[in-house]
């Protein structure tokens, strides 16, 4: 797809690191599947992956995690 941010590049399958913060919790997910612009580097994560990340972050926060770095794995 054409990048909606820079309007010049095209996106291709790749990986992103996503940081989520809620209250006192900070979670970093590495190697998240994403579409990455070959011009500006902007990363786009699908709705399905976003839902999965938010669910995992909510569980971690409920367990009392304050800072964590996790490898993203398909459930």
CORQUICOR-V240889 format. One line per field, one symbol per residue. ss: DSSP state (H for helix, E for strand, C for the rest). phi: phi as a letter, one per 30 degrees, with the letter a starting at -180 (. if undefined). psi: psi as a letter, one per 40 degrees, with the letter a starting at -180 (. if undefined). A space follows every 10 residues. Layout:
BEGIN
ss=???
phi=???
psi=???
END
This chain:
BEGIN
ss=CECCCCCCCE EEEEEEEEEE EECCEEEEEE EEEEEEECCC CCEECCHHHH HHHHHHHHHH HHCCCCEEEE ECCCC
phi=.ddddciccc cbeabbcccc bbhccbbccc hddacbddcc iecbcdddde eddddddddd dddjdcbacb ddbdd
psi=ihhedeedii iihaiihhhh hhbehhhhhi fhhihhhede eihhhidddd dddddddddd ddeehdhihi hhhh.
END
